[in-house]
């Protein structure tokens, strides 16, 4: 449930930002849209995961820093792969992001389960 909520936030903000930034900064719009959307969705996802999914109550600062490290790596991988696929194959940005992020989700879940929380 938490990943669904944060995914909706992430994709909706990404789509809006791509629409707004595509012509303003054509070289970097995917990276900027990914970063801004991910910052918001990471905050939502961490709080839901820590409280409901993995039930981490004590020492929340330590898991938070590990979680942020994972989120940054995930964000960079997402932006890189989306940019490559959109530029090389001329795919739609939002659909490409859905495909890439779906693949990255499973890796991130396992890292959260066994290493972060």
Secondary structure as the mmCIF struct_conf table of DSSP 4:
data_model
#
loop_
_struct_conf.conf_type_id
_struct_conf.id
_struct_conf.beg_label_comp_id
_struct_conf.beg_label_asym_id
_struct_conf.beg_label_seq_id
_struct_conf.end_label_comp_id
_struct_conf.end_label_asym_id
_struct_conf.end_label_seq_id
HELX_RH_AL_P HELX_RH_AL_P1 UNK A 2 UNK A 21
TURN_TY1_P TURN_TY1_P1 UNK A 22 UNK A 24
BEND BEND1 UNK A 25 UNK A 25
TURN_TY1_P TURN_TY1_P2 UNK A 26 UNK A 28
HELX_RH_AL_P HELX_RH_AL_P2 UNK A 29 UNK A 48
HELX_RH_PI_P HELX_RH_PI_P1 UNK A 49 UNK A 53
BEND BEND2 UNK A 54 UNK A 54
BEND BEND3 UNK A 58 UNK A 58
HELX_RH_AL_P HELX_RH_AL_P3 UNK A 60 UNK A 89
HELX_RH_AL_P HELX_RH_AL_P4 UNK A 93 UNK A 111
HELX_RH_PI_P HELX_RH_PI_P2 UNK A 112 UNK A 116
#
